[in-house]
Amino acid sequence: MLKDFQVRVVANACITRVNDGEGTIDQVVSSYPMQEDDKEKVLAYAYVLRPDLKPADQN
């Protein structure tokens, strides 16, 4: 289980990779080996920072 600061670091790293064209936020987050609940936390924080990354069907 990731600590809060780790969730923030991973979310920011994922956003950077998305900005660099490495895939969608879901693809990038899924490339990291972590538990499913941690992936959800990372995605949730990434969506707070960058709401435009949230898929249209989740709005």
VMD Tcl script that builds the backbone (N, CA, C; Angstrom):
set m [mol new atoms 177]
animate dup $m
set s [atomselect $m all]
$s set {name element resname resid chain x y z} {
  {N N MET 1 A 0.837 -1.181 0.000}
  {CA C MET 1 A 0.000 0.000 0.000}
  {C C MET 1 A 0.882 1.244 0.000}
  {N N LEU 2 A 0.620 2.131 -0.945}
  {CA C LEU 2 A 1.408 3.357 -1.058}
  {C C LEU 2 A 0.990 4.375 -0.005}
  {N N LYS 3 A 1.971 5.110 0.476}
  {CA C LYS 3 A 1.689 6.219 1.385}
  {C C LYS 3 A 1.234 7.409 0.549}
  {N N ASP 4 A 0.616 8.387 1.205}
  {CA C ASP 4 A 0.063 9.537 0.479}
  {C C ASP 4 A 1.100 10.246 -0.381}
  {N N PHE 5 A 2.297 10.451 0.157}
  {CA C PHE 5 A 3.311 11.157 -0.629}
  {C C PHE 5 A 3.732 10.334 -1.834}
  {N N GLN 6 A 3.715 9.009 -1.704}
  {CA C GLN 6 A 4.073 8.148 -2.829}
  {C C GLN 6 A 3.008 8.214 -3.927}
  {N N VAL 7 A 1.748 8.285 -3.522}
  {CA C VAL 7 A 0.658 8.434 -4.492}
  {C C VAL 7 A 0.856 9.721 -5.283}
  {N N ARG 8 A 1.199 10.802 -4.591}
  {CA C ARG 8 A 1.408 12.087 -5.269}
  {C C ARG 8 A 2.589 12.022 -6.236}
  {N N VAL 9 A 3.674 11.382 -5.819}
  {CA C VAL 9 A 4.860 11.273 -6.675}
  {C C VAL 9 A 4.543 10.451 -7.926}
  {N N VAL 10 A 3.899 9.309 -7.744}
  {CA C VAL 10 A 3.576 8.446 -8.885}
  {C C VAL 10 A 2.584 9.141 -9.821}
  {N N ALA 11 A 1.590 9.821 -9.264}
  {CA C ALA 11 A 0.614 10.528 -10.101}
  {C C ALA 11 A 1.300 11.594 -10.946}
  {N N ASN 12 A 2.196 12.348 -10.338}
  {CA C ASN 12 A 2.914 13.376 -11.099}
  {C C ASN 12 A 3.818 12.756 -12.159}
  {N N ALA 13 A 4.442 11.629 -11.841}
  {CA C ALA 13 A 5.272 10.934 -12.827}
  {C C ALA 13 A 4.417 10.449 -13.999}
  {N N CYS 14 A 3.239 9.939 -13.694}
  {CA C CYS 14 A 2.335 9.465 -14.746}
  {C C CYS 14 A 1.875 10.614 -15.634}
  {N N ILE 15 A 1.561 11.742 -15.024}
  {CA C ILE 15 A 1.146 12.912 -15.805}
  {C C ILE 15 A 2.273 13.352 -16.733}
  {N N THR 16 A 3.498 13.326 -16.237}
  {CA C THR 16 A 4.649 13.684 -17.069}
  {C C THR 16 A 4.765 12.741 -18.258}
  {N N ARG 17 A 4.588 11.446 -18.022}
  {CA C ARG 17 A 4.679 10.472 -19.108}
  {C C ARG 17 A 3.556 10.658 -20.125}
  {N N VAL 18 A 2.358 10.990 -19.651}
  {CA C VAL 18 A 1.242 11.265 -20.569}
  {C C VAL 18 A 1.568 12.492 -21.409}
  {N N ASN 19 A 2.099 13.521 -20.773}
  {CA C ASN 19 A 2.481 14.738 -21.498}
  {C C ASN 19 A 3.536 14.447 -22.559}
  {N N ASP 20 A 4.388 13.455 -22.298}
  {CA C ASP 20 A 5.434 13.077 -23.247}
  {C C ASP 20 A 4.925 12.131 -24.335}
  {N N GLY 21 A 3.631 11.807 -24.303}
  {CA C GLY 21 A 3.033 10.986 -25.350}
  {C C GLY 21 A 3.208 9.494 -25.182}
  {N N GLU 22 A 3.418 9.028 -23.959}
  {CA C GLU 22 A 3.644 7.599 -23.730}
  {C C GLU 22 A 2.364 6.785 -23.608}
  {N N GLY 23 A 1.220 7.427 -23.749}
  {CA C GLY 23 A -0.053 6.711 -23.671}
  {C C GLY 23 A -1.066 7.496 -22.870}
  {N N THR 24 A -2.214 6.854 -22.636}
  {CA C THR 24 A -3.244 7.488 -21.820}
  {C C THR 24 A -2.865 7.357 -20.353}
  {N N ILE 25 A -3.554 8.095 -19.512}
  {CA C ILE 25 A -3.261 8.017 -18.081}
  {C C ILE 25 A -3.510 6.600 -17.563}
  {N N ASP 26 A -4.548 5.930 -18.054}
  {CA C ASP 26 A -4.826 4.560 -17.620}
  {C C ASP 26 A -3.699 3.607 -18.022}
  {N N GLN 27 A -3.204 3.755 -19.240}
  {CA C GLN 27 A -2.115 2.896 -19.708}
  {C C GLN 27 A -0.852 3.121 -18.895}
  {N N VAL 28 A -0.546 4.378 -18.638}
  {CA C VAL 28 A 0.680 4.705 -17.912}
  {C C VAL 28 A 0.596 4.215 -16.475}
  {N N VAL 29 A -0.522 4.470 -15.804}
  {CA C VAL 29 A -0.667 4.017 -14.415}
  {C C VAL 29 A -0.594 2.496 -14.350}
  {N N SER 30 A -1.195 1.821 -15.312}
  {CA C SER 30 A -1.183 0.355 -15.323}
  {C C SER 30 A 0.200 -0.223 -15.565}
  {N N SER 31 A 1.121 0.576 -16.075}
  {CA C SER 31 A 2.474 0.076 -16.325}
  {C C SER 31 A 3.294 -0.032 -15.037}
  {N N TYR 32 A 2.792 0.541 -13.956}
  {CA C TYR 32 A 3.489 0.464 -12.670}
  {C C TYR 32 A 2.968 -0.730 -11.875}
  {N N PRO 33 A 3.876 -1.513 -11.282}
  {CA C PRO 33 A 3.432 -2.664 -10.485}
  {C C PRO 33 A 2.959 -2.221 -9.098}
  {N N MET 34 A 1.646 -2.118 -8.946}
  {CA C MET 34 A 1.084 -1.750 -7.646}
  {C C MET 34 A -0.289 -2.379 -7.503}
  {N N GLN 35 A -0.769 -2.394 -6.280}
  {CA C GLN 35 A -2.073 -2.986 -6.001}
  {C C GLN 35 A -3.177 -2.150 -6.636}
  {N N GLU 36 A -4.309 -2.799 -6.877}
  {CA C GLU 36 A -5.425 -2.143 -7.562}
  {C C GLU 36 A -5.925 -0.919 -6.803}
  {N N ASP 37 A -5.987 -0.997 -5.476}
  {CA C ASP 37 A -6.470 0.164 -4.714}
  {C C ASP 37 A -5.499 1.332 -4.816}
  {N N ASP 38 A -4.203 1.035 -4.939}
  {CA C ASP 38 A -3.223 2.103 -5.129}
  {C C ASP 38 A -3.373 2.739 -6.511}
  {N N LYS 39 A -3.656 1.922 -7.521}
  {CA C LYS 39 A -3.881 2.463 -8.870}
  {C C LYS 39 A -5.062 3.422 -8.867}
  {N N GLU 40 A -6.112 3.051 -8.145}
  {CA C GLU 40 A -7.288 3.918 -8.060}
  {C C GLU 40 A -6.944 5.240 -7.383}
  {N N LYS 41 A -6.117 5.183 -6.337}
  {CA C LYS 41 A -5.702 6.407 -5.641}
  {C C LYS 41 A -4.861 7.293 -6.553}
  {N N VAL 42 A -3.950 6.678 -7.302}
  {CA C VAL 42 A -3.096 7.436 -8.219}
  {C C VAL 42 A -3.949 8.094 -9.304}
  {N N LEU 43 A -4.871 7.341 -9.874}
  {CA C LEU 43 A -5.751 7.909 -10.899}
  {C C LEU 43 A -6.595 9.041 -10.328}
  {N N ALA 44 A -7.138 8.849 -9.141}
  {CA C ALA 44 A -7.972 9.885 -8.527}
  {C C ALA 44 A -7.173 11.166 -8.321}
  {N N TYR 45 A -5.936 11.034 -7.862}
  {CA C TYR 45 A -5.115 12.229 -7.643}
  {C C TYR 45 A -4.721 12.869 -8.974}
  {N N ALA 46 A -4.422 12.045 -9.971}
  {CA C ALA 46 A -4.084 12.581 -11.293}
  {C C ALA 46 A -5.264 13.362 -11.865}
  {N N TYR 47 A -6.482 12.864 -11.651}
  {CA C TYR 47 A -7.670 13.563 -12.147}
  {C C TYR 47 A -7.912 14.867 -11.402}
  {N N VAL 48 A -7.505 14.942 -10.139}
  {CA C VAL 48 A -7.613 16.205 -9.394}
  {C C VAL 48 A -6.666 17.237 -10.002}
  {N N LEU 49 A -5.445 16.789 -10.307}
  {CA C LEU 49 A -4.452 17.701 -10.878}
  {C C LEU 49 A -4.775 18.068 -12.321}
  {N N ARG 50 A -5.243 17.087 -13.077}
  {CA C ARG 50 A -5.513 17.280 -14.508}
  {C C ARG 50 A -6.869 16.678 -14.875}
  {N N PRO 51 A -7.958 17.398 -14.603}
  {CA C PRO 51 A -9.296 16.869 -14.906}
  {C C PRO 51 A -9.485 16.519 -16.384}
  {N N ASP 52 A -8.713 17.144 -17.258}
  {CA C ASP 52 A -8.823 16.864 -18.693}
  {C C ASP 52 A -8.371 15.452 -19.052}
  {N N LEU 53 A -7.656 14.772 -18.168}
  {CA C LEU 53 A -7.205 13.407 -18.437}
  {C C LEU 53 A -8.287 12.368 -18.148}
  {N N LYS 54 A -9.325 12.778 -17.443}
  {CA C LYS 54 A -10.395 11.856 -17.072}
  {C C LYS 54 A -11.167 11.456 -18.322}
  {N N PRO 55 A -11.374 10.149 -18.537}
  {CA C PRO 55 A -12.135 9.707 -19.709}
  {C C PRO 55 A -13.541 10.300 -19.706}
  {N N ALA 56 A -14.064 10.565 -20.879}
  {CA C ALA 56 A -15.371 11.212 -21.014}
  {C C ALA 56 A -16.486 10.399 -20.362}
  {N N ASP 57 A -16.373 9.068 -20.372}
  {CA C ASP 57 A -17.431 8.237 -19.792}
  {C C ASP 57 A -17.408 8.233 -18.263}
  {N N GLN 58 A -16.400 8.831 -17.649}
  {CA C GLN 58 A -16.314 8.896 -16.186}
  {C C GLN 58 A -16.668 10.271 -15.642}
  {N N ASN 59 A -17.019 11.199 -16.493}
  {CA C ASN 59 A -17.352 12.561 -16.031}
  {C C ASN 59 A -18.719 12.628 -15.429}
}
mol reanalyze $m
mol bondsrecalc $m
mol representation Tube
mol addrep $m
